[in-house]
Amino acid sequence: MVFVQYLKKVGAFLAPPPKKSEDGRDQWPSRAAFLLAAMGGCAGQGNLIRYPSVLYNNYGLQWFIPYLLAVFFIAIPTLILEISIGQAYRGGTVIAFNNINKRLRGVGMGPILVSFIVTQYFVVNLAWIMNYFRNSFRSPLPWTGEGMLDIFYADHVIANPDPIAGSLSTDGKEVISYTEYPSVGLLGETVGWTAFVWFLVWISIFRGVGLTGRVVYFTMGLPIVTTIIFVGRALSLDNAAEGVRLVWATWRGGQLASGTVWQTCVGQVFFSTGIGFGYYTSYASYNSKHSNAVVDALAICGSNVLFENFAAFAVFGVVGFLERWPEDGVRLGAFVVGFLTLPEATLQMPGSNFWAILLFFTLIVLGFSSAFVMLDAVATLVVDSGLKVSRPIIVTVLTIVSFLMCLPYCTEFGYYLLDGIDRWINNICLIFVVWSEVVSASTVYRWRDVVEQTGMPAFALYNFAYFGGQLVGVTVAHGREDPAIGAGAGFGTFVVFSIIAAIISKTPIIPAPSFWGRNAFLSKFWYLAAYSGNQIRRDLNTIIGGEKNLKIPSVWPVLLRYVCAPVLAIIFSFAYPEFHTLRYDPLMITGFIVAHLVLLAILLGCVMPRYYEVFIPPERVGEGEILIGQLARGEIVSENAGGVKSEESPSPRVDAEALKEVGREEGAGINVKP
């Protein structure tokens, strides 16, 4: 009995139950634990392998123009949205978007589906790294010798026989033959390492944020130290400076005219920062309700940018040492530079086994931290649904199901399946998920207020202008193969119909704030164009924007709706011409279909939201219908009316005179129940 009690104490110390917040929700042990867990989600293989590989294909300082634009105008605003709604609404993505509007439950489901799909093949990628790690203890290293690294990677790690390539007709209009994959057997070592990684994932999240909050100190702290060591060693190699100059002292301005560079850049920023995967919203829901969400978003995104650009010095130091210069017209795969260049560098270093062990151990820990946060987002969805099953059982079932579903990637065609799924999940699903997040939050939130002030015809026509402009723009650009004509057509469509919408609009009862309230036309336009985004900013700030907290800035909704969304629509459109050139490959077709099933799930939630009520506790289903200020876990705050109403209080309709008084404050909410 004493021994059992002792074991329980040890277990409670190693895997402590999470603390509880005032509303009864699990809470992080500290703010640092949340930040490290969130940073662990973005600081993974995408930083140390994928980013240098992408940078290698697009080398030169010109890369940082689209890269930094994507960070500041897309990644940071979206990250602020994902963290803020999770923290304010005290739930994962489905609950959070349900509180914005019940028809956005599908938008909330999108990131969860993306995480669930990606984490399965991501773990198999980790299994390949485990293969390298195991072989790093052999001396000499098994990839020693001329050309042996390529052979080891292709024949021993991936172990996928070459497929029989298909082809298109000369004009590209017909499929002549489809690619064939003659070998379909399971690879025993890949399956074994995959099971081992899934066990580590299960260990890290089965008890909730209490245990995860301790694991992240290891999964983030150690890789930072080892990366610093590896960068220092790489930069000390002969001719390393030439490799660094390839990025930091080279300018190729002509590359900026290519749409591929912009698409690649935004895709990399999405992949490395982790927006659109749902785990920021899930993890933020375990924060203190009034935590400084904007500062957290800036810290997470900023640390990710610094880490991946610092880690790139290790690769480019090695590139200079090996003189493996990029070739014009030759693009290497997203992980090739990391999987080939860094292992080759270990052969050239004294004590090559030590450096190989250090390299692959770092990659394992980095990738592992990304894997468990993605599955944790799925677990949060199930736990929050109110299912009468304990979290350990939920996580166990999810882990087993995920392991079984990732077995196709452990086959002799698994590498090609991974490539097919990954390509379209990133180029279609992820882009559409983030587009739907930023558009819905800045368009649908409290939309009945806008209709109350402007009328339904004006509201419908303005949104036709907004969405139609994006559709016309990308369609004309691809049809005419001229981006300038497409941009003109899209912007022209938006301007013409938005002006007509403002003309036919009713005159608002409450004048718009500041400059926009000078005349009736400007007031109409402000309600149609800016009310929803401005109001969600103000309402979120009542929760996360305390006296000492940084508030969400007024430019934020403008960036979401009029910068992020159009840019994402353009990038999304690039995927379809690309698929047209690859439609002879059955695994590319498979990935394309899977991506569109996720899109269908998002749209289904808009049309038939009741199908997603199973993921929301019964007592929280109607939260999106409650108005008057900001709702957060049963608390209705009426900032403008100067008070707090209880959940049981009815939502009164405020008469026109009262509305006028309230509306004089900039961005004031309209206290009308939808």
Secondary structure, DSSP 8 states (H G I E B T S, - for coil): -HHHHHHHHHHHHHS---EE-TTS-EE-S-HHHHHHHHHHHHSSHIIIIIHHHHHHHT-SGGGHHHHHHHIIIIIHHHHHHHHHHHHHHTS-HHHHHHHH-GGGHHHHHHHHHHHHHHHHHHHHHHHHHHHHHHHTTSSS-TT-STTHHHHIIIIIII-----B--EE-TTSSSEEE--B-----B-HHHHHHHHHHHHHHHHHHTT-HHHHHHHHHHHHHHHHHHHHHHHHHHHTSTTHHHHHHHHHT---GGGGG-HHHHHHHHHHHHHHH-TTSSHHHHHHTTS-TTS-HHHHHHHHHHHHHHHHHHHHHHHHHHHHHHT----TT----TTHHHHHHHHHHHHHSSSHHHHHHHHHHHHHHHHHHHHHHHHHHHHHHHHHTT-SS-HHHHHHHHHHHHHHHTGGGGBTTHHHHHHHHHHHIIIIIIHHHHHHHHHHHHHTTTHHHHHHHH-HHHHHHHHHHHHHHHHHHHHHHHHHT-HHHHHHHHHHHHHHHHHHHHHHS---SS--SGGGGSSHHHHHHHHHHHHHHHHHHHHHHHHH--TTS----TTHHHHIIIIIHHHHHHHHHTHHHHHHTTTT-HHHHHHHHHHHHHHHHHHHHHH-GGGGGGGS-GGGGGGGG--SSEEETTEEEETTTTEEE-TTS------HHHHHHHHTSTT-------
